[in-house]
Amino acid sequence: MKSQNLSIISLILNVLLIAAVVFLFVKTSGSQKEVEKSADEISIPSISGDSTGLKIAYVNLDTLLLEYKFSIELNEELLTEHARSKANLEMQLKQFEKDYNAFMEKARLGSFISQASMETQQQELIDKQAYLQQLDSDLTEKLVQRQEEMNQQLYDSVMNFMAEYNKGQFNLVLGNAGGTNVLYASEGMNITKEIIDLLNIRYEKAKKGEL
């Protein structure tokens, strides 16, 4: 009986560990604001050279990510994946808790047919715990990978467009995120709205197969 009690205590500790893992999964998988902060990933590199006669402009990347339709759709897809993964994990965790509570009730009533039966059900719970931990790890890794892919898609989209758009207009186009790169700029140097409008026009044409 002492061995049985120790096993139950071990199982309780394991359940608490799963709860902690789930909390970390929810916390680290990220909110929409965290996804928007990926603007740093698409900063357009600066071009060095003589400042005399340089034509310089800048794009506010925070605004671009909030208003560029391609960025909006990618972010919404990522958030949907996150929500589904979270719901799936929570559903399975709830079922695990039910199974665990049923096991504990049997142990309290001493209603196991045999010691072997109790140990078999206990092992099933331990195996389920290991499965949930692996599922949590896999889902987190998948979300991180998907966000990296999204960042790369946005980077390629913006960089390719800027090469087409510029055509000698500017010697230098800065990417400003959170006001960290451009502390002051004269009126007319902010071309964010124009870039977003043209990006959205190009994106709509691409969706319709017109490009």
Order of alpha helices (4+ residues) and beta strands (2+ residues): alpha-alpha-beta-alpha-alpha-alpha-beta-alpha
